[in-house]
């Protein structure tokens, strides 16, 4: 693995529950992520995948343990950790270009430089021709590409992606998976990617963190030893790809049936 960029030790999270009790959402999380790695977090609903991602982003505080990024303890959000969520979260009253420029202008980047960086990113996600459109005029897949461009604009070292393609149709989801891999191959940012999809996790990742619930913890970490660059049509016939998908599907089914952890 590359040099450790994210280090998580003895991490736990509990929330207040009705009646004054405490609900333990996560417990005993130990994980290191290397610089430039693509790591997916996979597990059944309610196991704490998104909570873990929000904690790495600094949006949710730890109850126990700690998270360090490049040796510094995470105590809140940072421009180095860029979130991309399923809900797009675009400003409806701003154009596509204005949405991508927004963070740069907040960071006091001069307007013309911000505009050029935003247009370069729109070109990267194949939306330069839509710079003057508003979000409501775009499809769901196009809006998600705008959201990715907006996050990339302020050049985070780490992308935190919470089921970013979950609301999209199968064809659009596959296309955006390929586009995301193209961006990752170009820049080699560190990516943490929450998903419910086994095939999506195997297709995208260097490693897959399989989580269990009750409370949420790490069940297994799976190395995805498949060659890159990846083309889905080629992988479907790859025996190792099939083995990884079947293994993870079986583990998930066992957990959901209450067998094992």
GIBEL-V715057 format. One record per pair of residues at least 12 apart in sequence whose C-alpha atoms are under 10 Angstrom apart, sorted by the first residue. I is the first residue (numbers start at 0). J is the second residue. D is the distance in whole Angstrom. If there is no record, write none. Layout:
i->{I	I}
j->{J	J}
d->{D	D}
//
This chain:
i->{0	0	0	0	0	0	0	1	1	1	1	1	2	2	2	2	2	2	2	3	3	3	3	3	3	3	3	3	3	4	4	4	4	4	4	4	4	4	4	4	4	4	4	5	5	5	5	5	5	5	5	5	5	5	5	5	5	5	5	6	6	6	6	6	6	6	6	6	6	6	6	6	6	7	7	7	7	7	7	7	7	7	7	7	7	7	8	8	8	8	8	8	8	8	8	8	9	9	9	9	9	9	9	9	9	9	10	10	10	10	10	10	10	10	10	10	10	10	10	10	10	11	11	11	11	11	11	11	11	11	11	11	11	11	11	11	11	11	11	12	12	12	12	12	12	12	12	12	12	12	12	12	12	12	12	12	13	13	13	13	13	13	13	14	22	22	23	23	23	23	23	24	24	24	24	24	24	24	24	24	24	24	25	25	25	25	25	25	25	25	25	25	25	25	25	25	25	26	26	26	26	26	26	26	26	26	26	27	27	27	27	27	27	28	28	28	28	28	28	28	28	28	29	29	29	29	29	30	30	30	30	31	31	31	32	32	32	32	32	33	33	33	34	34	34	34	34	34	34	35	35	35	35	35	35	35	35	35	35	36	36	36	36	36	36	36	36	36	36	37	37	37	37	37	37	37	37	37	37	37	37	37	37	37	37	38	38	38	38	38	38	38	38	38	38	38	38	38	38	38	38	38	39	39	39	39	39	39	39	39	39	39	39	39	39	39	39	39	39	39	39	39	39	39	40	40	40	40	40	40	40	40	40	40	40	40	40	40	40	40	40	40	40	41	41	41	41	41	41	41	41	41	41	41	41	41	41	41	41	41	42	42	42	42	42	42	42	42	42	42	42	42	42	42	42	42	42	42	42	42	43	43	43	43	43	43	43	43	43	43	43	44	44	44	44	44	45	45	45	45	45	46	46	46	46	46	46	46	46	46	47	47	47	47	47	47	47	48	48	48	48	48	48	48	48	48	48	48	48	49	49	49	49	49	49	49	49	50	50	51	51	51	52	52	52	52	52	52	52	53	53	53	53	53	54	54	54	54	54	55	55	55	55	55	55	55	55	55	55	56	56	56	56	56	56	56	56	56	56	56	56	56	56	57	57	57	57	57	57	57	58	58	58	58	58	59	59	59	60	60	60	61	61	68	68	77	78	78	78	78	78	78	78	78	79	79	79	79	79	79	80	80	80	80	80	80	80	80	80	80	81	81	81	81	81	81	81	81	81	81	81	81	81	81	82	82	82	82	82	82	82	82	82	82	82	82	82	83	83	83	83	83	83	83	83	83	83	83	83	83	83	83	83	84	84	84	84	84	84	84	84	84	84	84	85	85	85	85	85	85	85	85	85	85	86	86	86	86	86	86	86	86	86	86	87	87	87	87	87	87	87	87	87	87	87	87	88	88	88	89	89	89	89	89	89	89	89	90	90	91	91	91	91	92	92	92	93	93	93	93	94	94	94	94	94	94	94	94	95	95	95	95	95	95	95	95	95	95	95	95	95	95	95	95	95	95	95	96	96	96	96	96	96	96	96	96	96	96	96	96	96	96	96	96	97	97	97	97	97	97	97	97	98	98	98	98	98	98	98	98	98	99	99	99	99	99	99	99	99	99	99	99	99	99	99	99	99	99	100	100	100	100	100	100	100	100	100	100	100	100	101	101	101	101	101	101	101	102	102	102	102	102	103	103	103	103	103	103	103	104	106	108	113	113	116	116	116	116	117	117	117	117	117	117	117	118	118	118	119	119	120	120	120	120	120	120	120	120	121	121	121	121	121	121	122	123	123	123	123	123	124	124	124	124	124	124	124	124	124	124	124	125	125	125	125	126	126	126	126	126	129	129	130	138	138	139	139	139	139	139	140	140	140	140	140	140	140	140	140	140	141	141	143	143	143	143	143	144	144	144	144	144	146	147	147	147	151	151	154	155	155	156	156	156	156	156	157	157	157	157	157	158	158	158	158	158	158	159	159	159	159	159	160	160	160	160	160	161	161	161	161	162	162	162	162	162	163	163	163	163	163	164	164	164	165	165	165	165	172	173	173	173	176	176	176	176	177	177	177	177	177	177	179	180	180	180	180	180	180	180	181	181	183	184	184	190	190	191	191	191	192	192	192	193	193	196	196	197	197	197	197	197	197	197	197	198	198	198	198	198	198	198	198	198	199	199	200	200	200	201	201	201	201	201	201	201	201	201	201	201	202	202	202	202	202	202	202	202	202	202	203	203	203	203	203	203	204	204	204	204	204	205	205	205	205	205	205	205	206	206	206	206	206	207	207	207	207	207	207	208	208	208	209	209	209	209	210	210	210	211	211	211	211	211	211	212	212	212	213	216	217	218	218	218	218	218	219	219	221	221	221	222	223	223	223	224	224	224	225	225	225	225}
j->{31	32	33	34	35	36	205	32	33	34	35	36	31	32	33	34	35	36	69	31	32	33	34	35	36	67	68	69	70	31	32	33	34	35	36	67	68	69	70	71	156	157	189	30	31	32	33	34	55	66	67	68	69	70	71	72	73	157	189	29	30	31	32	33	55	65	66	67	68	69	70	71	72	27	28	29	30	31	32	55	64	65	66	67	68	72	27	28	29	30	31	63	64	65	66	67	25	26	27	28	29	30	63	64	65	66	25	26	27	28	29	30	51	54	61	62	63	64	65	66	216	23	24	25	26	27	28	29	51	54	60	61	62	63	64	65	214	215	216	24	25	26	27	28	47	50	51	54	59	60	61	62	63	64	214	215	25	26	60	61	62	63	214	62	213	214	47	62	213	214	215	45	46	47	48	50	51	212	213	214	215	216	46	47	48	50	51	61	62	63	211	212	213	214	215	216	217	47	62	63	64	212	213	214	215	216	217	63	64	214	215	216	217	51	63	64	65	66	210	215	216	217	64	65	66	216	217	66	208	217	220	66	67	68	68	189	190	191	206	69	189	190	69	156	157	187	188	189	190	156	157	183	184	186	187	188	189	190	205	157	183	187	188	189	190	191	204	205	206	157	158	180	183	187	188	189	190	191	192	200	203	204	205	206	207	189	190	191	192	193	200	201	203	204	205	206	207	208	220	221	222	223	160	161	190	191	192	193	194	195	196	197	199	200	201	203	204	205	206	207	208	209	220	221	52	160	161	162	191	192	193	194	195	196	200	204	206	207	208	209	210	217	220	192	193	194	195	196	197	199	200	207	208	209	210	211	217	220	247	251	193	194	195	196	197	207	208	209	210	211	212	215	216	217	218	247	250	251	254	255	194	195	209	210	211	212	215	251	252	254	255	195	210	211	212	255	211	212	213	214	215	209	210	211	212	213	214	215	216	217	210	211	212	213	214	215	216	161	192	193	194	195	208	209	210	211	212	215	216	84	159	160	161	162	192	193	194	161	215	193	215	216	82	159	160	161	191	192	193	76	82	159	160	161	66	73	74	75	76	67	68	73	74	75	76	80	157	159	191	68	73	74	75	76	77	78	79	80	81	82	157	158	159	72	73	74	75	76	77	80	73	74	75	76	77	74	75	76	73	74	75	73	74	80	157	155	102	106	150	153	154	155	156	157	153	154	155	156	157	158	150	153	154	155	156	157	158	159	189	190	147	149	150	151	152	153	154	155	156	157	158	159	160	190	146	147	149	150	151	155	157	158	159	160	161	163	191	143	144	146	147	148	149	150	151	158	159	160	161	162	163	164	192	143	146	147	159	160	161	162	163	164	165	193	143	146	160	161	162	163	164	165	166	167	139	142	143	146	161	162	163	164	165	166	134	139	140	141	142	143	144	145	146	147	163	164	142	143	146	133	134	135	142	143	145	146	149	133	134	133	134	135	136	133	134	135	131	132	133	134	129	130	131	132	133	134	135	136	117	118	121	126	127	129	130	131	132	133	134	136	137	141	142	145	146	148	149	113	114	115	117	118	120	121	126	127	129	130	131	132	133	145	148	149	113	114	117	130	131	132	133	149	117	130	133	134	145	146	148	149	150	113	114	116	117	118	120	121	130	145	146	147	148	149	150	151	152	153	112	113	114	115	116	117	118	148	149	150	152	153	113	114	117	149	150	152	153	149	150	151	152	153	116	117	149	150	152	153	154	153	153	153	152	153	148	151	152	153	130	145	148	149	151	152	153	130	148	152	148	152	144	145	147	148	149	150	151	152	144	145	147	148	149	152	148	144	148	178	181	182	141	143	144	145	147	148	175	178	179	181	182	141	144	145	178	141	142	144	145	148	141	145	145	167	171	164	166	167	168	171	163	164	166	167	168	170	171	172	174	175	171	175	163	164	166	167	175	163	164	175	178	179	163	160	163	179	182	188	188	188	189	186	187	188	189	190	187	188	189	190	191	183	188	189	190	191	192	189	190	191	192	193	190	191	192	193	194	191	192	193	194	192	193	194	195	196	175	176	192	193	194	176	194	199	193	194	195	196	199	199	202	231	199	202	203	231	202	203	228	229	230	231	203	202	203	204	227	228	229	230	228	229	203	227	228	204	205	204	207	208	204	207	208	207	208	244	248	209	243	244	245	246	247	248	251	231	235	240	241	243	244	245	247	248	231	244	223	244	247	221	222	223	224	225	234	240	241	243	244	247	223	225	227	229	230	231	234	235	240	244	223	225	227	228	229	231	221	222	223	224	225	221	222	223	224	225	226	227	220	221	222	223	224	219	220	221	222	223	247	220	221	222	221	247	250	251	251	254	260	250	251	254	255	259	260	254	255	260	260	260	260	250	251	254	259	260	247	250	243	246	247	243	239	240	243	239	240	243	237	239	240	243}
d->{9	8	6	8	9	8	10	8	5	6	7	8	10	8	5	6	9	10	9	6	6	4	6	10	10	10	9	7	9	7	6	5	5	9	9	8	6	5	8	10	10	9	8	8	6	5	7	8	9	7	6	5	6	8	9	10	10	9	9	8	6	5	7	9	10	8	6	5	6	8	8	10	9	10	7	5	5	6	9	9	8	6	5	6	9	10	7	6	5	7	9	9	6	6	7	9	10	7	5	5	6	9	7	5	7	9	7	6	5	5	7	9	9	10	7	8	5	4	6	7	9	8	7	5	4	6	7	10	9	10	10	6	6	5	6	8	9	9	9	6	5	7	9	10	9	8	9	9	9	8	5	5	6	9	9	9	7	9	10	8	6	9	9	9	10	8	10	10	8	6	8	8	7	6	10	8	9	8	7	5	6	9	8	6	9	8	8	9	9	9	10	8	8	5	4	6	9	10	9	8	9	10	9	6	6	6	9	9	8	9	9	7	8	9	10	8	10	10	10	8	6	6	9	10	10	9	8	9	9	9	9	10	10	10	10	8	9	9	9	10	7	10	9	9	9	8	7	6	9	9	8	8	9	8	5	5	4	7	10	10	9	7	7	5	6	8	8	6	8	10	9	9	8	9	8	6	5	6	8	10	7	5	5	7	9	8	6	5	6	9	8	10	8	5	6	5	6	7	10	10	10	10	9	10	8	6	5	6	7	10	10	10	9	6	8	8	6	8	7	5	6	8	10	10	9	10	9	10	7	6	5	6	8	10	8	10	9	6	5	6	7	9	9	9	6	6	6	7	7	10	7	7	6	5	6	9	10	10	9	9	9	8	6	9	9	10	8	6	5	6	8	9	10	9	9	9	9	7	9	9	10	7	9	7	7	7	10	7	9	8	7	8	10	9	8	9	9	7	9	9	8	10	7	6	4	7	7	5	8	10	8	8	7	9	8	5	8	9	10	6	8	10	10	9	7	9	9	8	9	10	10	9	6	9	10	7	9	10	10	9	9	10	9	7	8	7	8	8	8	9	9	8	10	9	8	8	9	9	9	9	9	7	9	9	9	8	10	8	9	10	8	9	7	6	7	10	9	6	8	7	9	9	7	10	6	6	4	4	7	9	10	9	6	6	10	9	8	9	9	7	8	9	9	9	10	9	10	10	9	7	8	6	8	9	8	7	4	5	6	9	9	10	9	5	6	5	6	7	9	10	9	9	6	8	10	8	8	6	8	6	5	6	8	10	9	9	10	7	10	9	9	6	5	6	8	10	10	8	10	7	6	10	9	7	10	7	6	5	6	9	6	10	9	9	8	9	8	6	5	7	5	9	10	10	8	9	8	6	6	4	6	7	7	9	10	9	8	9	9	9	8	10	10	8	10	9	10	10	7	6	9	8	6	9	8	10	9	9	7	10	7	10	8	9	8	7	9	9	8	7	6	7	10	7	8	9	9	9	6	8	9	7	5	5	5	7	10	10	9	10	9	9	9	7	5	6	6	6	7	10	9	10	9	7	9	10	9	10	8	10	7	7	10	8	10	9	8	5	6	8	9	9	10	9	10	8	8	8	8	10	9	9	9	9	9	9	8	8	9	7	10	9	9	9	6	8	8	8	9	7	8	9	6	4	8	9	7	9	10	6	6	9	8	6	9	9	7	10	7	9	9	10	9	8	10	9	10	7	8	10	7	7	9	9	9	10	7	6	10	10	8	10	8	10	10	10	7	9	9	10	8	8	9	6	10	8	9	10	9	9	10	9	9	6	8	10	8	7	8	7	10	6	9	10	9	10	8	9	9	8	9	10	6	8	8	7	9	7	9	10	9	9	8	10	9	8	10	8	8	10	9	10	10	10	10	9	8	7	9	9	10	8	9	7	9	10	6	8	9	8	9	9	7	8	10	9	9	10	10	8	9	9	9	9	9	9	10	10	9	8	9	10	9	6	6	9	10	6	5	6	8	10	7	6	5	6	8	9	6	5	6	8	7	6	5	6	9	8	6	5	7	7	5	5	8	9	10	10	8	8	8	8	9	10	10	8	8	9	9	8	10	9	8	8	7	10	9	9	10	8	8	8	9	9	7	9	10	8	8	10	9	10	10	9	8	9	10	9	10	10	9	9	10	10	10	10	9	10	9	6	9	10	7	7	9	10	10	9	9	9	6	10	9	9	10	10	9	9	10	9	9	7	10	9	10	7	9	7	7	9	9	9	10	7	8	7	8	10	8	10	9	10	10	10	8	10	10	8	6	9	9	9	6	5	7	8	10	10	7	6	5	5	8	8	6	5	7	7	9	5	7	9	8	8	9	8	9	9	9	10	9	7	9	10	6	8	9	8	9	9	10	9	10	10	10	7	10	9	8	10	9	9	9	8	8	8	9	9	9	7	7	10}
//
